[in-house]
Amino acid sequence: MQENKMESIARMNADDNLKNKSIEWFCDTVKYKYSYNFEWQGLPIIQYPQDMIAMQELIWKIKPNLIIETGIAHGGSLIFSASMLALLDMAEAIERGTVIDPKVSQRKVLGIDIDIREHNRKAIEAHPMANRIQMIQGSSIDPKVIEQVSLEARKFLKILVCLDSNHTHEHVLEELNAYAPLTSVGSYCVVFDSIIQDMPDNMFLDREWGVNNNPKTAVWEYLEAHPEFEIDTNIQNKLLITVAPDGYLRRLI
């Protein structure tokens, strides 16, 4: 079955017409704010369903103790990650034949945002998954914030990193320099919205970022000096529609 799946993914990746249609579809849906259509356990997640599926596959496979996320917005992504960690705890409790106690879980999500709006904070803190979430307000590239996150990360063995805040090249590159090294071997640093590089530049007239100034260009520059990471192209090849082409970075060593 696995062999057949990999063969199918390879055939899709060789189909340039199909890949072009995927990009075209993506661009057509952006004008309707497609990613704003979805929630996770009651809070807006602002992600494409395809990437949500990819993330749950990674979390289930890696079984991280800590997930670091830059960019909180309405909090749906934090809740998504926290609920996946809750499922890991539940599965392990079932395997051990013990009762799960969410109050003593050793897994958590650490979210960072320069502006955590009060109504979003209240909604996150009122959610059943809130006990697994820690939030830090401040710029993700502020040295004080980086130090705080790094100190917290020392308490955990398996770490998954997700970068999804400001999308300019320089900002993402600074985030990669700060947080990618916290990624544990075999885990991933996922850089969202690298799709910007593949979209028409006139789609971002009201933004700082655009073609040649975005997360994907930051990834390319970062990887030139960091061979301990590689792009897991199998993920984007099987999704076809993703906000993170060249953004699923697997740590090798």
N, C-alpha and C positions, 0 to 999 in steps of 0.2 A: 504493500500500500504506500509506504513512504517513497519507494522508488518511483511509483507511478506519479505521485504528487510532484516530486522533483522534476520529472520529465515534463509534466504539464507546465510547471513554472518556467522551465527553460524555453519551451515553445512559445509561451506568452512573451517572454523577454525578447525573443527573436522577431516578434511581430511588430515592426515599427509602426504600422498603420494603427494597430490596437493601442500602442503607447501614446501615439499622437492624439487619438480620440480621447484617451484618459485625461491628458493635459487640457484638451479643448473642453471637455465636460467640466473639469475642475474650474477653469476660468469662467465658464458660463454660470456656474452656481455661486461663485464668489459675489457677484453683483446682487444676489438675493440673500446674502449673509447666511448661506446654507449651514455653516458650522454652529450658528446660534439656535438651530432647531432642536437641539438635544439636551437632555438632562441626565444626571446620574443620581439616583435616589433623591430626587426632588430639587437638586440644584443645577443651574446651567453649567455645562462642561465645556462648551465652545471648542469642540474637537470633531473631527470626521470619524464616523463609526469604524471605518477601516483601521484607523490608528488606535482606536480604543481596543479593538480585537487584538491587534499586534501587541499592545502594552500588556493586556492580561496574559497573553501567551508568555511574554518575557518574565513577568512577575511570577507566574506559576512555575516556570522553569528555573529561575534564579533563586527564588525564595529569599528575597532580601530581608535584612533586619531593619534597614533604614532606606527610605526613598527621599531624596532631596529634590525639591521642585522650585525653580525660580519662575515667578509669575503666578499669582493666585486668582485674580479677577473675581468671579462670583463664587469660587470655591469648589466647583464640581469635580475638577481634577484631583484636588486633595481628598475629597470624599471617595472618588473612584479608587485611588491608591490605598486609602485606609481600609476600604471594604475588601479589597483584594488581600491585604495583610490579615484581615479578620478571617477570611476564608482559609488562608494558610494555617493560622492558629487552630481553626476548627478541624481542618484535615489532620493536622499533627495530633491533636487531642484524640480524635477518633482512632487514629492508628495506635496510640498509646493505651487507649481504653480509659482515658481520664476525662474529667469534666473541665471544660474551658472556663477560665476566669478572665474576662476582658480587662479587668482592672490591673492585672499583673502581666500583661503582654509585654514581651521584650522587643516588639516591633513598632515602628512609628513612622510618620511622614513629617518632614520638616519643610514648610513652605515659606518662601521669601517674596516680599513684594514692596515696592517703594511707597505704595499707597494702598493700605488695606482699609477700604471704606467701611464705615461703622455698620451699615446694614448688612454688608457681606460678612463681616466678622461675627455679628450676632447670629446670622443664619448658620454659619459654620459651627460656632460654639454650641448652638442649640441642637445640632444633628447628633444622632446616636453614635456616629463614628468619631465624635469630637475628642474623645479621650485618647485617641491614637494620633492626634494632630498637634503639632507645635508650629506657631506662626511667628515670623520675625518681620517687623516693618523696617524697611530701609532699602537702599540701593543694593542690588546683588553684587555690585563691584566695589562697594565701600569696604575698605580694608578692615574696619571694625566688624562688619557683618561677616566677611569672609573668615575672620579669626573665630568668631562665635560659632559658625557652622563647622569649621575645621575641628574645633575643640569637641563639639558634640559628636562629630563623626568618629572620633577616636574610640567611642564606646561600642562601636558596631563592627561586625566582621564582614557582612555582605551588604554592599551599598549600591543602589541604582540611582542615577542622576538624570534629571529631566530639565532642560533649559528652554524656557518659553516666556521670556519677558520682553525687553527691548530687542528689536530685530536688526539693528545696524551691525555692520561688520565688526567695528571696533568693540562694541558692547559685548557681543557674543564671543569674540575672541578673548576678551578679558574674563568672561564667565568660564570659558573652556580652560584657560590657564589656572583659574581659581578652583574649579569644582571637578573637572575631569579627573585630576589625579586622585580624588577621593573615591572614584569608582573602583570597586574590587575586581580582581582578576576573574575573567569569565562573565562579568556583568556588563552593563551597557551605560553609556552616556548618550542620551537621546536628545538631539537638537531639533526642535520643532520649527516649522515655517521656513525650512530651506527651499521649499517650492517657489518662493519669491523669485529666485534666480531664473526659473523656467517660465515665468509669466511676463506679459507685456509690461514694459516699464511705466506706461501711462496709467496703469491701474493703481499706482501708489503716489499720486501727485500730492496728496495731503499727508504723506508720511515721510519720515527721515530716510527710510530704507527703500531699496529698489534693486534693479538689476546691477550686479557687480558691487553691491553694498548690502549684504544680507547674511543670514546664518550659514548658507551653503558656502559662500566665499570664505567665511571665517573658519568653517570646518576644513576646507581645502588647505588654508594656510596653517592651521594648527597641526594637521596630519603630516605636513612636510617635516616638522621637527619632533614628531611624537609617533615613532613606529610601534609603540606599545598598543596603539589603537588601530583598528581597521574598520572600514565601512562594511556592514553586513548587507550586501546588495540583495541577498535572498529575500529579505523582508520586503523591500520596496518592489521587487520583481513579482512577488506573489500578491501584494496588495493592489498594484497598478494605480490605484487612487490613494495618495498619501500626501500629507503636508510636510513630510520629512524625508524626501529623497536625498540620499547621501547623509542622512542625519542619524541613522541607527548605528552608533559606534560601539563596537565590541572591544573590550580590553583583553589583550592577549597575554601580557606579562606585567 
